[in-house]
Amino acid sequence: MSETEKEIEPAGENDRIWDRIGHRLSQWKKTLLEKSRPHKTLHYWVKKTFEELLTIRVIRFIVGLVAFLVLFYAGIVYVLGYDPLMGTIFSGVAWLIPIFGYIPMPFEMPQGIAQGTSIGFFDIIQFLGQQGIFPYIAIGVLLIVPILVGRSFCGWICPFGFVQDLFALTPIRKRLPSKQWDTRLKSIKFVILFVILFLVAWLGIWTFLGIDEGFRGAVTLPFATAFWATINPASTFFVILPYLYLRGIVSPILTEWNPPFIAWGWPMYLRLGFLVVVLLLALFVTRPFCRWFCPTGAMMGLVSQFSFLTVSRSATDCLGPTCDSPRCKSACPVGIDVMAKPFGPIHDIECILCLDCVAKCGHDSVKVEYG
């Protein structure tokens, strides 16, 4: 063997050693990247910035803001008796969007602005039911809308839901109640719903039979004419407070369907107190009114169990208990534990389809499905 061959052989052997080392390092790097979670990479933050922040959250905020401004302006039109922008009497939003004046809305919308714009289906059920009239259109809205799109109106358009979301933006740390207490408190809205429907049906039957005066005389006037509207915080926020401010008077309206001017009394203090409690709770708990007190959401939640539009958890993509970033669990504003739900479509009475859990999932395992 020549001297040249002896010098070349060790060099070739060294090359093979370094090749093996480089190959092994490449394999380790590949394995490390495969095992690392996406939220530890720059790709994750770029993706979430554009897909989460600039789509779901911002779009939902913009939609909620527009709905809030439109419906709040309609309340001002009702209070003033004319449209300050159009210069016409009672045109308001019902003139701009005619469907608002005829179709009951599938979310919490106070009674007091019926002449200016839309009204919630639950208030229509109360108003017509206590007169002995079956609310066909309102019942149709209750049955059709939640089946088609679930409670998405609650999460995206409800103006009082948007008010609660604004309070939730404060830097105050959210102090969620325990799961047991949260479950107990969520039953309050079903108690409210049962009591109101019972009273409405009772009064409706008595009205139909022409013997309702005894019942009306046994209760305070505001509660005998509008049960839920008398204490509804959404009604207080969108109707009573604008009325008091714009009219500059100290005599509030205690009922909106037949508004007598009554001096301040305990019903008004009850109304204002309930609103203050809900707004204070909204500083510490996300959507407290939707969670615990809203009978409209309770009705829609019962029907939304059969909704075509749902949030679904994928069995192939979801890591389950081994997930090191279960942010979908803490993202829900109404306290649904997404990780505790079975795989597949999530049919939960409380789900308002805000899609926060979809945006927060770092593994794309929580998705929106229709069908």
C-alpha positions as CSV (number, residue, x, y, z in Angstrom):
1,M,0.0,0.0,0.0
2,S,1.4,3.4,-1.0
3,E,1.9,6.3,1.3
4,T,-0.8,8.2,-0.5
5,E,-3.4,5.4,0.1
6,K,-2.5,5.2,3.8
7,E,-3.1,9.0,4.2
8,I,-6.5,8.8,2.3
9,E,-7.9,5.8,4.3
10,P,-8.0,7.5,7.7
11,A,-9.5,10.6,6.2
12,G,-12.3,8.5,4.7
13,E,-12.9,6.8,8.0
14,N,-13.2,10.1,9.8
15,D,-15.7,11.3,7.2
16,R,-17.9,8.3,7.9
17,I,-17.7,8.9,11.6
18,W,-18.7,12.5,11.2
19,D,-21.5,11.5,8.9
20,R,-22.9,9.1,11.5
21,I,-22.6,11.8,14.2
22,G,-24.4,14.3,11.9
23,H,-27.1,11.8,11.1
24,R,-27.6,11.0,14.7
25,L,-27.9,14.7,15.6
26,S,-30.4,15.2,12.8
27,Q,-32.5,12.3,14.2
28,W,-32.4,13.7,17.7
29,K,-33.3,17.2,16.4
30,K,-36.2,15.7,14.4
31,T,-37.4,13.7,17.4
32,L,-37.1,16.7,19.7
33,L,-39.2,18.8,17.3
34,E,-41.8,16.2,16.9
35,K,-42.2,15.8,20.7
36,S,-42.2,19.5,21.4
37,R,-45.5,21.2,21.7
38,P,-46.5,23.8,19.0
39,H,-46.9,26.5,21.6
40,K,-43.1,26.4,22.1
41,T,-42.3,27.5,18.6
42,L,-42.4,30.8,16.8
43,H,-44.9,29.2,14.3
44,Y,-47.4,28.8,17.1
45,W,-47.3,32.5,18.1
46,V,-47.5,33.7,14.5
47,K,-50.4,31.4,13.8
48,K,-52.3,32.3,16.9
49,T,-51.8,36.0,16.4
50,F,-53.4,35.9,13.0
51,E,-55.8,33.1,13.4
52,E,-57.0,33.7,16.9
53,L,-56.5,37.3,17.7
54,L,-57.3,38.8,14.3
55,T,-60.3,36.6,13.6
56,I,-62.4,35.0,16.2
57,R,-61.9,37.5,19.1
58,V,-61.7,40.7,17.1
59,I,-64.6,39.7,14.8
60,R,-66.8,38.7,17.7
61,F,-66.0,42.0,19.4
62,I,-66.8,44.0,16.3
63,V,-70.0,42.2,15.7
64,G,-71.0,42.6,19.4
65,L,-70.1,46.3,19.3
66,V,-72.2,47.0,16.2
67,A,-75.2,45.1,17.6
68,F,-74.8,47.0,20.9
69,L,-74.7,50.4,19.2
70,V,-77.6,49.7,16.9
71,L,-79.9,48.3,19.6
72,F,-78.9,50.9,22.2
73,Y,-79.6,53.7,19.7
74,A,-83.0,52.1,19.1
75,G,-83.6,52.5,22.8
76,I,-82.7,56.2,22.6
77,V,-85.1,56.6,19.6
78,Y,-87.9,55.0,21.7
79,V,-87.2,57.3,24.7
80,L,-87.0,60.5,22.6
81,G,-90.0,59.6,20.4
82,Y,-88.2,60.4,17.2
83,D,-85.0,59.5,15.3
84,P,-82.4,62.2,15.9
85,L,-80.3,61.1,12.9
86,M,-83.1,60.7,10.4
87,G,-85.3,63.4,11.9
88,T,-88.4,61.2,11.6
89,I,-90.8,59.9,14.2
90,F,-90.1,56.3,15.4
91,S,-88.2,55.3,12.3
92,G,-85.1,54.2,14.1
93,V,-83.7,50.8,13.5
94,A,-87.0,49.4,12.5
95,W,-86.9,51.8,9.5
96,L,-83.3,50.9,8.7
97,I,-83.7,47.2,9.2
98,P,-87.5,46.4,8.8
99,I,-87.2,42.8,9.9
100,F,-86.4,44.1,13.4
101,G,-89.9,45.4,13.8
102,Y,-91.6,42.1,13.0
103,I,-89.4,39.1,14.0
104,P,-88.8,38.5,17.7
105,M,-85.0,38.3,18.4
106,P,-83.4,35.1,19.7
107,F,-81.6,36.9,22.6
108,E,-82.3,39.0,25.6
109,M,-83.9,42.2,24.2
110,P,-85.9,44.4,26.6
111,Q,-89.5,45.1,26.1
112,G,-89.3,48.9,26.4
113,I,-88.0,49.5,22.9
114,A,-90.6,47.6,20.9
115,Q,-91.7,50.7,19.0
116,G,-88.2,51.6,18.0
117,T,-86.8,48.2,17.1
118,S,-86.9,44.5,17.8
119,I,-87.9,42.7,21.0
120,G,-86.8,39.4,22.5
121,F,-88.9,36.3,21.9
122,F,-89.1,35.6,25.6
123,D,-90.8,39.0,26.3
124,I,-93.2,38.4,23.4
125,I,-94.1,35.1,25.1
126,Q,-94.8,36.9,28.4
127,F,-96.8,39.7,26.9
128,L,-99.0,37.7,24.7
129,G,-99.2,34.7,27.0
130,Q,-100.6,36.7,29.9
131,Q,-103.3,38.0,27.6
132,G,-104.4,34.5,26.7
133,I,-102.9,34.7,23.2
134,F,-100.7,32.0,21.9
135,P,-97.3,33.5,20.7
136,Y,-96.9,31.5,17.5
137,I,-94.0,33.6,16.0
138,A,-92.1,33.8,19.2
139,I,-92.4,30.0,19.8
140,G,-91.3,29.5,16.2
141,V,-88.2,31.5,16.7
142,L,-87.5,29.6,19.9
143,L,-87.7,26.2,18.1
144,I,-86.1,27.1,14.8
145,V,-83.1,29.4,15.6
146,P,-81.4,27.3,18.3
147,I,-81.8,24.2,16.1
148,L,-80.1,25.9,13.2
149,V,-77.4,27.9,14.9
150,G,-77.5,27.0,18.6
151,R,-77.1,29.8,21.0
152,S,-74.7,31.7,18.7
153,F,-76.8,34.9,19.0
154,C,-76.1,34.8,22.8
155,G,-72.3,34.7,22.2
156,W,-72.1,37.1,19.3
157,I,-75.0,39.6,19.1
158,C,-76.7,39.8,22.5
159,P,-76.2,43.4,23.6
160,F,-76.2,42.7,27.3
161,G,-73.7,39.9,26.8
162,F,-71.5,42.4,25.1
163,V,-71.8,44.7,28.2
164,Q,-70.6,41.8,30.4
165,D,-67.7,41.2,28.0
166,L,-66.6,44.8,28.3
167,F,-66.6,44.5,32.1
168,A,-64.6,41.3,31.8
169,L,-61.8,43.3,30.0
170,T,-60.8,45.0,33.2
171,P,-57.5,43.8,34.6
172,I,-59.2,42.5,37.7
173,R,-58.3,38.8,38.3
174,K,-61.2,36.5,37.5
175,R,-62.3,34.5,40.6
176,L,-64.3,31.6,39.3
177,P,-66.5,29.8,41.8
178,S,-66.0,26.1,42.5
179,K,-67.6,23.6,40.1
180,Q,-70.2,22.6,42.7
181,W,-71.2,26.2,43.4
182,D,-71.2,27.1,39.7
183,T,-73.6,24.1,39.0
184,R,-75.9,25.2,41.8
185,L,-76.0,28.8,40.7
186,K,-76.7,27.8,37.1
187,S,-80.0,26.3,38.3
188,I,-81.2,29.8,39.3
189,K,-82.1,30.7,35.7
190,F,-84.2,27.6,35.3
191,V,-86.1,28.5,38.5
192,I,-86.7,32.0,37.2
193,L,-87.9,30.5,33.9
194,F,-90.3,28.0,35.5
195,V,-91.8,30.7,37.8
196,I,-92.3,33.2,35.0
197,L,-93.8,30.6,32.6
198,F,-96.1,29.4,35.4
199,L,-97.3,32.9,36.2
200,V,-97.8,33.8,32.5
201,A,-99.7,30.6,31.8
202,W,-101.8,31.0,35.0
203,L,-102.7,34.7,34.2
204,G,-103.2,33.8,30.5
205,I,-105.8,31.1,31.4
206,W,-107.5,33.4,33.8
207,T,-107.6,36.3,31.3
208,F,-109.0,34.0,28.7
209,L,-111.7,33.0,31.1
210,G,-112.3,36.6,32.2
211,I,-111.4,36.1,35.8
212,D,-107.9,37.6,36.0
213,E,-108.7,40.7,38.2
214,G,-108.3,38.7,41.4
215,F,-104.8,37.7,40.4
216,R,-103.7,41.1,39.2
217,G,-105.0,42.7,42.4
218,A,-103.1,40.2,44.6
219,V,-99.7,41.4,43.3
220,T,-97.9,44.7,42.8
221,L,-98.9,46.3,39.5
222,P,-95.5,46.1,37.8
223,F,-95.2,42.4,38.4
224,A,-98.8,41.8,37.3
225,T,-98.2,43.4,33.9
226,A,-94.6,42.4,33.1
227,F,-93.0,39.8,35.4
228,W,-89.4,39.5,34.2
229,A,-89.1,43.0,32.7
230,T,-89.7,44.5,36.1
231,I,-86.3,43.3,37.4
232,N,-84.5,42.4,34.1
233,P,-81.1,44.1,34.3
234,A,-81.0,44.4,30.5
235,S,-84.2,46.3,30.5
236,T,-82.8,48.6,33.2
237,F,-79.6,49.2,31.2
238,F,-81.2,49.7,27.8
239,V,-84.5,51.4,28.7
240,I,-84.8,52.8,32.2
241,L,-81.4,54.4,32.6
242,P,-81.5,56.1,29.1
243,Y,-85.0,57.3,29.9
244,L,-84.0,58.8,33.2
245,Y,-81.0,60.5,31.7
246,L,-82.6,61.8,28.5
247,R,-85.8,62.9,30.1
248,G,-84.1,64.4,33.1
249,I,-86.8,63.2,35.5
250,V,-86.8,61.3,38.8
251,S,-89.9,59.2,38.2
252,P,-88.9,56.0,36.5
253,I,-90.9,53.6,34.3
254,L,-91.6,50.5,36.2
255,T,-93.2,48.5,33.4
256,E,-92.6,49.0,29.7
257,W,-95.7,47.6,28.0
258,N,-98.0,50.0,29.8
259,P,-95.6,52.6,31.3
260,P,-97.2,54.5,34.2
261,F,-95.1,57.2,35.7
262,I,-94.7,56.1,39.3
263,A,-92.5,57.7,41.9
264,W,-89.4,55.9,43.2
265,G,-90.3,52.8,45.2
266,W,-89.0,49.4,46.1
267,P,-89.5,47.9,42.6
268,M,-87.1,50.5,41.2
269,Y,-84.5,49.9,43.9
270,L,-84.8,46.2,43.3
271,R,-84.3,46.8,39.6
272,L,-81.3,49.0,40.0
273,G,-79.8,46.7,42.7
274,F,-80.0,43.7,40.5
275,L,-78.2,45.5,37.7
276,V,-75.5,46.7,40.0
277,V,-75.0,43.2,41.4
278,V,-74.7,41.7,37.8
279,L,-72.2,44.4,36.7
280,L,-70.1,43.9,39.8
281,L,-70.1,40.2,39.3
282,A,-69.0,40.7,35.7
283,L,-65.7,42.2,37.0
284,F,-64.8,38.9,38.6
285,V,-66.7,36.3,36.7
286,T,-67.2,36.1,32.9
287,R,-70.8,36.4,31.8
288,P,-72.5,36.0,35.2
289,F,-75.9,37.0,33.9
290,C,-75.7,34.4,31.1
291,R,-74.4,31.8,33.5
292,W,-76.8,32.1,36.4
293,F,-79.8,34.4,35.7
294,C,-80.9,34.6,32.1
295,P,-84.2,32.8,31.5
296,T,-84.0,33.5,27.7
297,G,-80.7,31.6,27.5
298,A,-82.2,28.8,29.6
299,M,-85.0,28.3,27.1
300,M,-82.7,28.4,24.1
301,G,-80.2,26.1,25.8
302,L,-82.9,23.4,26.2
303,V,-83.6,23.5,22.5
304,S,-80.0,23.9,21.4
305,Q,-79.4,20.3,22.5
306,F,-80.6,19.4,19.0
307,S,-78.6,22.1,17.2
308,F,-76.9,21.4,13.8
309,L,-74.1,24.0,14.7
310,T,-71.9,22.7,17.4
311,V,-68.3,22.7,18.7
312,S,-66.7,19.3,18.4
313,R,-63.6,17.7,20.1
314,S,-61.6,15.4,17.8
315,A,-60.6,12.0,19.3
316,T,-57.6,11.8,16.9
317,D,-56.1,15.2,17.6
318,C,-57.0,15.9,21.2
319,L,-54.3,14.7,23.7
320,G,-56.9,14.5,26.5
321,P,-55.5,14.4,30.1
322,T,-52.0,14.4,28.8
323,C,-52.4,17.8,27.2
324,D,-49.9,20.2,28.8
325,S,-51.9,23.3,27.7
326,P,-55.6,22.7,28.2
327,R,-56.5,26.3,27.5
328,C,-59.8,25.3,25.9
329,K,-60.9,24.4,29.4
330,S,-60.3,27.9,30.9
331,A,-61.3,29.8,27.8
332,C,-65.0,29.2,28.1
333,P,-66.8,32.3,29.4
334,V,-69.7,30.3,30.8
335,G,-67.6,27.7,32.5
336,I,-67.9,24.6,30.3
337,D,-65.1,22.1,30.9
338,V,-64.4,21.1,27.3
339,M,-61.9,18.4,28.3
340,A,-64.4,16.6,30.4
341,K,-66.9,16.3,27.5
342,P,-67.0,13.1,25.3
343,F,-65.3,13.2,22.0
344,G,-67.5,14.4,19.1
345,P,-70.1,17.2,19.1
346,I,-70.5,19.0,22.4
347,H,-74.2,19.6,23.1
348,D,-74.2,21.6,26.3
349,I,-77.1,23.8,27.5
350,E,-74.6,26.5,28.5
351,C,-72.7,26.7,25.2
352,I,-73.1,30.1,23.6
353,L,-70.9,29.2,20.6
354,C,-68.4,32.1,21.2
355,L,-65.7,29.8,19.8
356,D,-63.1,30.9,22.4
357,C,-62.3,27.2,23.0
358,V,-61.7,26.7,19.3
359,A,-59.3,29.7,19.2
360,K,-57.5,28.6,22.4
361,C,-56.9,25.0,21.4
362,G,-53.2,24.7,20.5
363,H,-53.6,21.3,18.7
364,D,-56.6,22.2,16.4
365,S,-58.6,19.4,18.1
366,V,-61.6,21.6,19.0
367,K,-63.4,22.6,15.8
368,V,-66.8,23.9,14.6
369,E,-69.1,21.4,12.9
370,Y,-72.5,21.7,11.2
371,G,-74.7,18.8,10.6
